[in-house]
């Protein structure tokens, strides 16, 4: 019985640590756009969220329109 009482707080602590280590995922299109602006993307449009949590759309950088993806971990790729 004492082992169980000792183990319960450890299990709860481990669960909380896992929940906190989950990467930030932009919850809205506006939040995804805010991730793009510091990277000098302008005229962000057509943002939509896929079933995998990625935001995809189009944006202009240095006068060139690109397809952009904001990944659930916050990283950005452009093609």
PDB file with one MODEL, atoms N, CA, C and O in Angstrom:
MODEL        1
ATOM      1  N   UNK A   1       0.818  -1.185   0.000  1.00  0.00           N
ATOM      2  CA  UNK A   1       0.000   0.000   0.000  1.00  0.00           C
ATOM      3  C   UNK A   1       0.865   1.252   0.000  1.00  0.00           C
ATOM      4  O   UNK A   1       0.561   2.212  -0.708  1.00  0.00           O
ATOM      5  N   UNK A   2       1.939   1.256   0.786  1.00  0.00           N
ATOM      6  CA  UNK A   2       2.807   2.434   0.814  1.00  0.00           C
ATOM      7  C   UNK A   2       3.509   2.633  -0.525  1.00  0.00           C
ATOM      8  O   UNK A   2       3.791   3.766  -0.915  1.00  0.00           O
ATOM      9  N   UNK A   3       3.793   1.541  -1.232  1.00  0.00           N
ATOM     10  CA  UNK A   3       4.402   1.676  -2.561  1.00  0.00           C
ATOM     11  C   UNK A   3       3.453   2.394  -3.511  1.00  0.00           C
ATOM     12  O   UNK A   3       3.874   3.236  -4.304  1.00  0.00           O
ATOM     13  N   UNK A   4       2.169   2.054  -3.423  1.00  0.00           N
ATOM     14  CA  UNK A   4       1.182   2.688  -4.277  1.00  0.00           C
ATOM     15  C   UNK A   4       1.085   4.174  -3.965  1.00  0.00           C
ATOM     16  O   UNK A   4       1.024   4.995  -4.881  1.00  0.00           O
ATOM     17  N   UNK A   5       1.071   4.529  -2.694  1.00  0.00           N
ATOM     18  CA  UNK A   5       0.999   5.933  -2.306  1.00  0.00           C
ATOM     19  C   UNK A   5       2.232   6.701  -2.747  1.00  0.00           C
ATOM     20  O   UNK A   5       2.143   7.889  -3.058  1.00  0.00           O
ATOM     21  N   UNK A   6       3.370   6.046  -2.777  1.00  0.00           N
ATOM     22  CA  UNK A   6       4.604   6.681  -3.235  1.00  0.00           C
ATOM     23  C   UNK A   6       4.603   6.827  -4.759  1.00  0.00           C
ATOM     24  O   UNK A   6       5.086   7.828  -5.289  1.00  0.00           O
ATOM     25  N   UNK A   7       4.065   5.835  -5.458  1.00  0.00           N
ATOM     26  CA  UNK A   7       4.098   5.834  -6.923  1.00  0.00           C
ATOM     27  C   UNK A   7       3.120   6.830  -7.536  1.00  0.00           C
ATOM     28  O   UNK A   7       3.409   7.382  -8.597  1.00  0.00           O
ATOM     29  N   UNK A   8       1.986   7.075  -6.914  1.00  0.00           N
ATOM     30  CA  UNK A   8       0.984   7.964  -7.503  1.00  0.00           C
ATOM     31  C   UNK A   8       1.500   9.380  -7.771  1.00  0.00           C
ATOM     32  O   UNK A   8       1.279   9.897  -8.866  1.00  0.00           O
ATOM     33  N   UNK A   9       2.178  10.027  -6.820  1.00  0.00           N
ATOM     34  CA  UNK A   9       2.702  11.367  -7.131  1.00  0.00           C
ATOM     35  C   UNK A   9       3.742  11.341  -8.251  1.00  0.00           C
ATOM     36  O   UNK A   9       3.816  12.281  -9.043  1.00  0.00           O
ATOM     37  N   UNK A  10       4.537  10.291  -8.328  1.00  0.00           N
ATOM     38  CA  UNK A  10       5.537  10.197  -9.399  1.00  0.00           C
ATOM     39  C   UNK A  10       4.869  10.078 -10.761  1.00  0.00           C
ATOM     40  O   UNK A  10       5.318  10.688 -11.731  1.00  0.00           O
ATOM     41  N   UNK A  11       3.812   9.304 -10.835  1.00  0.00           N
ATOM     42  CA  UNK A  11       3.084   9.142 -12.090  1.00  0.00           C
ATOM     43  C   UNK A  11       2.443  10.472 -12.489  1.00  0.00           C
ATOM     44  O   UNK A  11       2.488  10.867 -13.654  1.00  0.00           O
ATOM     45  N   UNK A  12       1.857  11.145 -11.531  1.00  0.00           N
ATOM     46  CA  UNK A  12       1.229  12.437 -11.818  1.00  0.00           C
ATOM     47  C   UNK A  12       2.262  13.456 -12.285  1.00  0.00           C
ATOM     48  O   UNK A  12       1.996  14.222 -13.212  1.00  0.00           O
ATOM     49  N   UNK A  13       3.434  13.477 -11.658  1.00  0.00           N
ATOM     50  CA  UNK A  13       4.496  14.399 -12.043  1.00  0.00           C
ATOM     51  C   UNK A  13       4.994  14.090 -13.447  1.00  0.00           C
ATOM     52  O   UNK A  13       5.228  15.009 -14.232  1.00  0.00           O
ATOM     53  N   UNK A  14       5.157  12.827 -13.774  1.00  0.00           N
ATOM     54  CA  UNK A  14       5.627  12.435 -15.107  1.00  0.00           C
ATOM     55  C   UNK A  14       4.610  12.844 -16.165  1.00  0.00           C
ATOM     56  O   UNK A  14       4.993  13.314 -17.237  1.00  0.00           O
ATOM     57  N   UNK A  15       3.349  12.678 -15.888  1.00  0.00           N
ATOM     58  CA  UNK A  15       2.314  13.085 -16.835  1.00  0.00           C
ATOM     59  C   UNK A  15       2.326  14.582 -17.070  1.00  0.00           C
ATOM     60  O   UNK A  15       2.149  15.025 -18.205  1.00  0.00           O
ATOM     61  N   UNK A  16       2.529  15.369 -16.029  1.00  0.00           N
ATOM     62  CA  UNK A  16       2.586  16.818 -16.166  1.00  0.00           C
ATOM     63  C   UNK A  16       3.808  17.236 -16.972  1.00  0.00           C
ATOM     64  O   UNK A  16       3.731  18.175 -17.764  1.00  0.00           O
ATOM     65  N   UNK A  17       4.926  16.560 -16.785  1.00  0.00           N
ATOM     66  CA  UNK A  17       6.137  16.886 -17.539  1.00  0.00           C
ATOM     67  C   UNK A  17       5.948  16.606 -19.020  1.00  0.00           C
ATOM     68  O   UNK A  17       6.407  17.388 -19.854  1.00  0.00           O
ATOM     69  N   UNK A  18       5.296  15.533 -19.362  1.00  0.00           N
ATOM     70  CA  UNK A  18       5.043  15.207 -20.764  1.00  0.00           C
ATOM     71  C   UNK A  18       4.104  16.234 -21.368  1.00  0.00           C
ATOM     72  O   UNK A  18       4.317  16.656 -22.504  1.00  0.00           O
ATOM     73  N   UNK A  19       3.089  16.644 -20.658  1.00  0.00           N
ATOM     74  CA  UNK A  19       2.129  17.622 -21.167  1.00  0.00           C
ATOM     75  C   UNK A  19       2.804  18.964 -21.422  1.00  0.00           C
ATOM     76  O   UNK A  19       2.441  19.654 -22.374  1.00  0.00           O
ATOM     77  N   UNK A  20       3.768  19.351 -20.605  1.00  0.00           N
ATOM     78  CA  UNK A  20       4.445  20.623 -20.769  1.00  0.00           C
ATOM     79  C   UNK A  20       5.466  20.583 -21.896  1.00  0.00           C
ATOM     80  O   UNK A  20       5.801  21.636 -22.439  1.00  0.00           O
ATOM     81  N   UNK A  21       5.972  19.419 -22.267  1.00  0.00           N
ATOM     82  CA  UNK A  21       6.991  19.341 -23.300  1.00  0.00           C
ATOM     83  C   UNK A  21       6.403  19.305 -24.704  1.00  0.00           C
ATOM     84  O   UNK A  21       7.147  19.293 -25.684  1.00  0.00           O
ATOM     85  N   UNK A  22       5.084  19.288 -24.812  1.00  0.00           N
ATOM     86  CA  UNK A  22       4.439  19.285 -26.121  1.00  0.00           C
ATOM     87  C   UNK A  22       4.748  20.605 -26.826  1.00  0.00           C
ATOM     88  O   UNK A  22       4.609  21.666 -26.218  1.00  0.00           O
ATOM     89  N   UNK A  23       5.164  20.566 -28.101  1.00  0.00           N
ATOM     90  CA  UNK A  23       5.536  21.798 -28.774  1.00  0.00           C
ATOM     91  C   UNK A  23       4.342  22.718 -28.995  1.00  0.00           C
ATOM     92  O   UNK A  23       3.209  22.258 -29.131  1.00  0.00           O
ATOM     93  N   UNK A  24       4.605  24.019 -29.031  1.00  0.00           N
ATOM     94  CA  UNK A  24       3.505  24.952 -29.236  1.00  0.00           C
ATOM     95  C   UNK A  24       2.936  24.816 -30.637  1.00  0.00           C
ATOM     96  O   UNK A  24       3.682  24.693 -31.608  1.00  0.00           O
ATOM     97  N   UNK A  25       1.643  24.837 -30.736  1.00  0.00           N
ATOM     98  CA  UNK A  25       0.969  24.726 -32.023  1.00  0.00           C
ATOM     99  C   UNK A  25       0.098  25.961 -32.208  1.00  0.00           C
ATOM    100  O   UNK A  25      -0.795  26.208 -31.398  1.00  0.00           O
ATOM    101  N   UNK A  26       0.340  26.741 -33.256  1.00  0.00           N
ATOM    102  CA  UNK A  26      -0.487  27.923 -33.447  1.00  0.00           C
ATOM    103  C   UNK A  26      -1.963  27.547 -33.545  1.00  0.00           C
ATOM    104  O   UNK A  26      -2.342  26.815 -34.459  1.00  0.00           O
ATOM    105  N   UNK A  27      -2.808  28.029 -32.627  1.00  0.00           N
ATOM    106  CA  UNK A  27      -4.206  27.611 -32.605  1.00  0.00           C
ATOM    107  C   UNK A  27      -5.071  28.291 -33.659  1.00  0.00           C
ATOM    108  O   UNK A  27      -6.144  27.790 -33.995  1.00  0.00           O
ATOM    109  N   UNK A  28      -4.618  29.424 -34.182  1.00  0.00           N
ATOM    110  CA  UNK A  28      -5.432  30.164 -35.141  1.00  0.00           C
ATOM    111  C   UNK A  28      -4.582  30.593 -36.329  1.00  0.00           C
ATOM    112  O   UNK A  28      -3.353  30.553 -36.278  1.00  0.00           O
ATOM    113  N   UNK A  29      -5.252  31.001 -37.391  1.00  0.00           N
ATOM    114  CA  UNK A  29      -4.546  31.506 -38.564  1.00  0.00           C
ATOM    115  C   UNK A  29      -3.756  32.766 -38.211  1.00  0.00           C
ATOM    116  O   UNK A  29      -2.660  32.981 -38.729  1.00  0.00           O
ATOM    117  N   UNK A  30      -4.313  33.594 -37.334  1.00  0.00           N
ATOM    118  CA  UNK A  30      -3.613  34.813 -36.920  1.00  0.00           C
ATOM    119  C   UNK A  30      -2.313  34.474 -36.191  1.00  0.00           C
ATOM    120  O   UNK A  30      -1.303  35.149 -36.387  1.00  0.00           O
ATOM    121  N   UNK A  31      -2.327  33.436 -35.355  1.00  0.00           N
ATOM    122  CA  UNK A  31      -1.115  33.021 -34.643  1.00  0.00           C
ATOM    123  C   UNK A  31      -0.084  32.473 -35.624  1.00  0.00           C
ATOM    124  O   UNK A  31       1.111  32.724 -35.470  1.00  0.00           O
ATOM    125  N   UNK A  32      -0.538  31.727 -36.632  1.00  0.00           N
ATOM    126  CA  UNK A  32       0.383  31.214 -37.649  1.00  0.00           C
ATOM    127  C   UNK A  32       0.994  32.376 -38.431  1.00  0.00           C
ATOM    128  O   UNK A  32       2.184  32.355 -38.746  1.00  0.00           O
ATOM    129  N   UNK A  33       0.190  33.379 -38.742  1.00  0.00           N
ATOM    130  CA  UNK A  33       0.694  34.543 -39.465  1.00  0.00           C
ATOM    131  C   UNK A  33       1.732  35.289 -38.631  1.00  0.00           C
ATOM    132  O   UNK A  33       2.712  35.807 -39.167  1.00  0.00           O
ATOM    133  N   UNK A  34       1.517  35.341 -37.327  1.00  0.00           N
ATOM    134  CA  UNK A  34       2.483  36.008 -36.447  1.00  0.00           C
ATOM    135  C   UNK A  34       3.831  35.291 -36.453  1.00  0.00           C
ATOM    136  O   UNK A  34       4.866  35.915 -36.223  1.00  0.00           O
ATOM    137  N   UNK A  35       3.824  33.982 -36.716  1.00  0.00           N
ATOM    138  CA  UNK A  35       5.094  33.245 -36.817  1.00  0.00           C
ATOM    139  C   UNK A  35       5.839  33.603 -38.100  1.00  0.00           C
ATOM    140  O   UNK A  35       7.066  33.524 -38.149  1.00  0.00           O
ATOM    141  N   UNK A  36       5.102  33.997 -39.134  1.00  0.00           N
ATOM    142  CA  UNK A  36       5.708  34.305 -40.422  1.00  0.00           C
ATOM    143  C   UNK A  36       6.266  35.725 -40.487  1.00  0.00           C
ATOM    144  O   UNK A  36       7.277  35.959 -41.151  1.00  0.00           O
ATOM    145  N   UNK A  37       5.632  36.659 -39.818  1.00  0.00           N
ATOM    146  CA  UNK A  37       6.030  38.052 -39.926  1.00  0.00           C
ATOM    147  C   UNK A  37       7.464  38.332 -39.495  1.00  0.00           C
ATOM    148  O   UNK A  37       8.132  39.112 -40.173  1.00  0.00           O
ATOM    149  N   UNK A  38       7.987  37.748 -38.409  1.00  0.00           N
ATOM    150  CA  UNK A  38       9.392  38.010 -38.059  1.00  0.00           C
ATOM    151  C   UNK A  38      10.381  37.485 -39.108  1.00  0.00           C
ATOM    152  O   UNK A  38      11.543  37.891 -39.128  1.00  0.00           O
ATOM    153  N   UNK A  39       9.923  36.595 -39.964  1.00  0.00           N
ATOM    154  CA  UNK A  39      10.782  36.051 -41.028  1.00  0.00           C
ATOM    155  C   UNK A  39      10.633  36.855 -42.320  1.00  0.00           C
ATOM    156  O   UNK A  39      11.052  36.412 -43.389  1.00  0.00           O
ATOM    157  N   UNK A  40      10.032  38.041 -42.209  1.00  0.00           N
ATOM    158  CA  UNK A  40       9.877  38.996 -43.313  1.00  0.00           C
ATOM    159  C   UNK A  40       8.926  38.519 -44.401  1.00  0.00           C
ATOM    160  O   UNK A  40       9.086  38.877 -45.568  1.00  0.00           O
ATOM    161  N   UNK A  41       7.945  37.718 -44.028  1.00  0.00           N
ATOM    162  CA  UNK A  41       6.885  37.347 -44.970  1.00  0.00           C
ATOM    163  C   UNK A  41       5.803  38.410 -44.902  1.00  0.00           C
ATOM    164  O   UNK A  41       5.395  38.831 -43.819  1.00  0.00           O
ATOM    165  N   UNK A  42       5.348  38.835 -46.060  1.00  0.00           N
ATOM    166  CA  UNK A  42       4.293  39.842 -46.155  1.00  0.00           C
ATOM    167  C   UNK A  42       3.141  39.259 -46.962  1.00  0.00           C
ATOM    168  O   UNK A  42       3.276  38.197 -47.570  1.00  0.00           O
ATOM    169  N   UNK A  43       2.032  39.941 -46.967  1.00  0.00           N
ATOM    170  CA  UNK A  43       0.852  39.561 -47.756  1.00  0.00           C
ATOM    171  C   UNK A  43       0.501  38.084 -47.563  1.00  0.00           C
ATOM    172  O   UNK A  43       0.281  37.356 -48.531  1.00  0.00           O
ATOM    173  N   UNK A  44       0.453  37.659 -46.313  1.00  0.00           N
ATOM    174  CA  UNK A  44       0.104  36.265 -45.995  1.00  0.00           C
ATOM    175  C   UNK A  44      -1.387  36.075 -46.274  1.00  0.00           C
ATOM    176  O   UNK A  44      -2.217  36.865 -45.825  1.00  0.00           O
ATOM    177  N   UNK A  45      -1.715  35.015 -47.022  1.00  0.00           N
ATOM    178  CA  UNK A  45      -3.123  34.763 -47.333  1.00  0.00           C
ATOM    179  C   UNK A  45      -3.361  33.279 -47.581  1.00  0.00           C
ATOM    180  O   UNK A  45      -2.421  32.495 -47.715  1.00  0.00           O
ATOM    181  N   UNK A  46      -4.615  32.919 -47.637  1.00  0.00           N
ATOM    182  CA  UNK A  46      -5.060  31.533 -47.886  1.00  0.00           C
ATOM    183  C   UNK A  46      -4.526  30.544 -46.848  1.00  0.00           C
ATOM    184  O   UNK A  46      -4.259  29.389 -47.181  1.00  0.00           O
ATOM    185  N   UNK A  47      -4.369  30.978 -45.606  1.00  0.00           N
ATOM    186  CA  UNK A  47      -3.911  30.055 -44.567  1.00  0.00           C
ATOM    187  C   UNK A  47      -5.034  29.093 -44.198  1.00  0.00           C
ATOM    188  O   UNK A  47      -6.168  29.504 -43.955  1.00  0.00           O
ATOM    189  N   UNK A  48      -4.703  27.826 -44.161  1.00  0.00           N
ATOM    190  CA  UNK A  48      -5.661  26.822 -43.691  1.00  0.00           C
ATOM    191  C   UNK A  48      -4.904  25.750 -42.931  1.00  0.00           C
ATOM    192  O   UNK A  48      -3.742  25.451 -43.209  1.00  0.00           O
ATOM    193  N   UNK A  49      -5.604  25.185 -41.964  1.00  0.00           N
ATOM    194  CA  UNK A  49      -4.991  24.187 -41.086  1.00  0.00           C
ATOM    195  C   UNK A  49      -5.317  22.797 -41.589  1.00  0.00           C
ATOM    196  O   UNK A  49      -6.475  22.473 -41.852  1.00  0.00           O
ATOM    197  N   UNK A  50      -4.285  21.979 -41.720  1.00  0.00           N
ATOM    198  CA  UNK A  50      -4.464  20.601 -42.156  1.00  0.00           C
ATOM    199  C   UNK A  50      -4.761  19.688 -40.983  1.00  0.00           C
ATOM    200  O   UNK A  50      -4.645  20.103 -39.830  1.00  0.00           O
ATOM    201  N   UNK A  51      -5.144  18.442 -41.263  1.00  0.00           N
ATOM    202  CA  UNK A  51      -5.464  17.491 -40.201  1.00  0.00           C
ATOM    203  C   UNK A  51      -4.247  17.141 -39.330  1.00  0.00           C
ATOM    204  O   UNK A  51      -4.401  16.643 -38.215  1.00  0.00           O
ATOM    205  N   UNK A  52      -3.051  17.404 -39.843  1.00  0.00           N
ATOM    206  CA  UNK A  52      -1.830  17.119 -39.076  1.00  0.00           C
ATOM    207  C   UNK A  52      -1.393  18.300 -38.217  1.00  0.00           C
ATOM    208  O   UNK A  52      -0.345  18.245 -37.574  1.00  0.00           O
ATOM    209  N   UNK A  53      -2.197  19.379 -38.201  1.00  0.00           N
ATOM    210  CA  UNK A  53      -1.881  20.531 -37.366  1.00  0.00           C
ATOM    211  C   UNK A  53      -1.012  21.570 -38.043  1.00  0.00           C
ATOM    212  O   UNK A  53      -0.706  22.594 -37.433  1.00  0.00           O
ATOM    213  N   UNK A  54      -0.607  21.347 -39.272  1.00  0.00           N
ATOM    214  CA  UNK A  54       0.208  22.307 -39.994  1.00  0.00           C
ATOM    215  C   UNK A  54      -0.671  23.376 -40.640  1.00  0.00           C
ATOM    216  O   UNK A  54      -1.763  23.085 -41.127  1.00  0.00           O
ATOM    217  N   UNK A  55      -0.188  24.598 -40.638  1.00  0.00           N
ATOM    218  CA  UNK A  55      -0.856  25.695 -41.330  1.00  0.00           C
ATOM    219  C   UNK A  55      -0.137  25.905 -42.655  1.00  0.00           C
ATOM    220  O   UNK A  55       1.085  26.053 -42.678  1.00  0.00           O
ATOM    221  N   UNK A  56      -0.874  25.918 -43.749  1.00  0.00           N
ATOM    222  CA  UNK A  56      -0.284  26.171 -45.058  1.00  0.00           C
ATOM    223  C   UNK A  56      -0.989  27.343 -45.715  1.00  0.00           C
ATOM    224  O   UNK A  56      -2.171  27.592 -45.475  1.00  0.00           O
ATOM    225  N   UNK A  57      -0.251  28.053 -46.540  1.00  0.00           N
ATOM    226  CA  UNK A  57      -0.816  29.194 -47.248  1.00  0.00           C
ATOM    227  C   UNK A  57       0.218  29.783 -48.172  1.00  0.00           C
ATOM    228  O   UNK A  57       1.187  29.126 -48.552  1.00  0.00           O
ATOM    229  N   UNK A  58      -0.004  31.038 -48.530  1.00  0.00           N
ATOM    230  CA  UNK A  58       0.905  31.744 -49.427  1.00  0.00           C
ATOM    231  C   UNK A  58       1.331  33.042 -48.762  1.00  0.00           C
ATOM    232  O   UNK A  58       0.577  33.657 -48.008  1.00  0.00           O
ATOM    233  N   UNK A  59       2.576  33.443 -49.066  1.00  0.00           N
ATOM    234  CA  UNK A  59       3.104  34.691 -48.532  1.00  0.00           C
ATOM    235  C   UNK A  59       4.203  35.186 -49.463  1.00  0.00           C
ATOM    236  O   UNK A  59       4.787  34.419 -50.229  1.00  0.00           O
ATOM    237  N   UNK A  60       4.470  36.477 -49.380  1.00  0.00           N
ATOM    238  CA  UNK A  60       5.494  37.090 -50.208  1.00  0.00           C
ATOM    239  C   UNK A  60       6.699  37.426 -49.347  1.00  0.00           C
ATOM    240  O   UNK A  60       6.575  38.008 -48.269  1.00  0.00           O
ATOM    241  N   UNK A  61       7.880  37.044 -49.852  1.00  0.00           N
ATOM    242  CA  UNK A  61       9.133  37.366 -49.174  1.00  0.00           C
ATOM    243  C   UNK A  61      10.094  37.887 -50.228  1.00  0.00           C
ATOM    244  O   UNK A  61      10.362  37.205 -51.217  1.00  0.00           O
ATOM    245  N   UNK A  62      10.614  39.095 -50.022  1.00  0.00           N
ATOM    246  CA  UNK A  62      11.519  39.740 -50.980  1.00  0.00           C
ATOM    247  C   UNK A  62      10.908  39.816 -52.377  1.00  0.00           C
ATOM    248  O   UNK A  62      11.603  39.621 -53.375  1.00  0.00           O
ATOM    249  N   UNK A  63       9.619  40.097 -52.445  1.00  0.00           N
ATOM    250  CA  UNK A  63       8.942  40.254 -53.718  1.00  0.00           C
ATOM    251  C   UNK A  63       8.594  38.965 -54.431  1.00  0.00           C
ATOM    252  O   UNK A  63       8.092  39.006 -55.555  1.00  0.00           O
ATOM    253  N   UNK A  64       8.846  37.816 -53.808  1.00  0.00           N
ATOM    254  CA  UNK A  64       8.568  36.517 -54.420  1.00  0.00           C
ATOM    255  C   UNK A  64       7.486  35.806 -53.612  1.00  0.00           C
ATOM    256  O   UNK A  64       7.634  35.615 -52.405  1.00  0.00           O
ATOM    257  N   UNK A  65       6.389  35.410 -54.283  1.00  0.00           N
ATOM    258  CA  UNK A  65       5.337  34.666 -53.582  1.00  0.00           C
ATOM    259  C   UNK A  65       5.775  33.222 -53.403  1.00  0.00           C
ATOM    260  O   UNK A  65       6.300  32.596 -54.324  1.00  0.00           O
ATOM    261  N   UNK A  66       5.549  32.704 -52.196  1.00  0.00           N
ATOM    262  CA  UNK A  66       5.951  31.341 -51.852  1.00  0.00           C
ATOM    263  C   UNK A  66       4.808  30.619 -51.154  1.00  0.00           C
ATOM    264  O   UNK A  66       3.950  31.244 -50.530  1.00  0.00           O
ATOM    265  N   UNK A  67       4.809  29.303 -51.269  1.00  0.00           N
ATOM    266  CA  UNK A  67       3.928  28.465 -50.453  1.00  0.00           C
ATOM    267  C   UNK A  67       4.632  28.265 -49.125  1.00  0.00           C
ATOM    268  O   UNK A  67       5.783  27.829 -49.090  1.00  0.00           O
ATOM    269  N   UNK A  68       3.956  28.579 -48.037  1.00  0.00           N
ATOM    270  CA  UNK A  68       4.572  28.480 -46.714  1.00  0.00           C
ATOM    271  C   UNK A  68       3.818  27.466 -45.853  1.00  0.00           C
ATOM    272  O   UNK A  68       2.613  27.262 -45.999  1.00  0.00           O
ATOM    273  N   UNK A  69       4.569  26.848 -44.960  1.00  0.00           N
ATOM    274  CA  UNK A  69       3.992  25.904 -44.006  1.00  0.00           C
ATOM    275  C   UNK A  69       4.526  26.240 -42.620  1.00  0.00           C
ATOM    276  O   UNK A  69       5.736  26.351 -42.419  1.00  0.00           O
ATOM    277  N   UNK A  70       3.615  26.401 -41.669  1.00  0.00           N
ATOM    278  CA  UNK A  70       3.987  26.574 -40.269  1.00  0.00           C
ATOM    279  C   UNK A  70       3.686  25.246 -39.584  1.00  0.00           C
ATOM    280  O   UNK A  70       2.530  24.842 -39.455  1.00  0.00           O
ATOM    281  N   UNK A  71       4.745  24.584 -39.150  1.00  0.00           N
ATOM    282  CA  UNK A  71       4.633  23.264 -38.543  1.00  0.00           C
ATOM    283  C   UNK A  71       4.190  23.369 -37.083  1.00  0.00           C
ATOM    284  O   UNK A  71       4.355  24.418 -36.461  1.00  0.00           O
ATOM    285  N   UNK A  72       3.628  22.291 -36.533  1.00  0.00           N
ATOM    286  CA  UNK A  72       3.168  22.328 -35.133  1.00  0.00           C
ATOM    287  C   UNK A  72       4.248  22.723 -34.128  1.00  0.00           C
ATOM    288  O   UNK A  72       3.936  23.264 -33.067  1.00  0.00           O
ATOM    289  N   UNK A  73       5.521  22.457 -34.452  1.00  0.00           N
ATOM    290  CA  UNK A  73       6.600  22.838 -33.528  1.00  0.00           C
ATOM    291  C   UNK A  73       7.006  24.298 -33.678  1.00  0.00           C
ATOM    292  O   UNK A  73       7.889  24.773 -32.963  1.00  0.00           O
ATOM    293  N   UNK A  74       6.354  25.029 -34.621  1.00  0.00           N
ATOM    294  CA  UNK A  74       6.645  26.441 -34.814  1.00  0.00           C
ATOM    295  C   UNK A  74       7.618  26.722 -35.937  1.00  0.00           C
ATOM    296  O   UNK A  74       7.798  27.880 -36.312  1.00  0.00           O
ATOM    297  N   UNK A  75       8.252  25.695 -36.487  1.00  0.00           N
ATOM    298  CA  UNK A  75       9.182  25.923 -37.595  1.00  0.00           C
ATOM    299  C   UNK A  75       8.398  26.253 -38.869  1.00  0.00           C
ATOM    300  O   UNK A  75       7.222  25.916 -39.009  1.00  0.00           O
ATOM    301  N   UNK A  76       9.089  26.917 -39.779  1.00  0.00           N
ATOM    302  CA  UNK A  76       8.480  27.382 -41.026  1.00  0.00           C
ATOM    303  C   UNK A  76       9.284  26.860 -42.200  1.00  0.00           C
ATOM    304  O   UNK A  76      10.514  26.906 -42.187  1.00  0.00           O
ATOM    305  N   UNK A  77       8.586  26.360 -43.224  1.00  0.00           N
ATOM    306  CA  UNK A  77       9.247  26.010 -44.477  1.00  0.00           C
ATOM    307  C   UNK A  77       8.535  26.742 -45.610  1.00  0.00           C
ATOM    308  O   UNK A  77       7.347  27.053 -45.524  1.00  0.00           O
ATOM    309  N   UNK A  78       9.285  27.007 -46.666  1.00  0.00           N
ATOM    310  CA  UNK A  78       8.722  27.706 -47.820  1.00  0.00           C
ATOM    311  C   UNK A  78       9.208  27.026 -49.088  1.00  0.00           C
ATOM    312  O   UNK A  78      10.332  26.529 -49.163  1.00  0.00           O
ATOM    313  N   UNK A  79       8.323  27.019 -50.090  1.00  0.00           N
ATOM    314  CA  UNK A  79       8.678  26.450 -51.390  1.00  0.00           C
ATOM    315  C   UNK A  79       8.276  27.436 -52.463  1.00  0.00           C
ATOM    316  O   UNK A  79       8.477  27.173 -53.648  1.00  0.00           O
TER     317      UNK A  79
ENDMDL
END
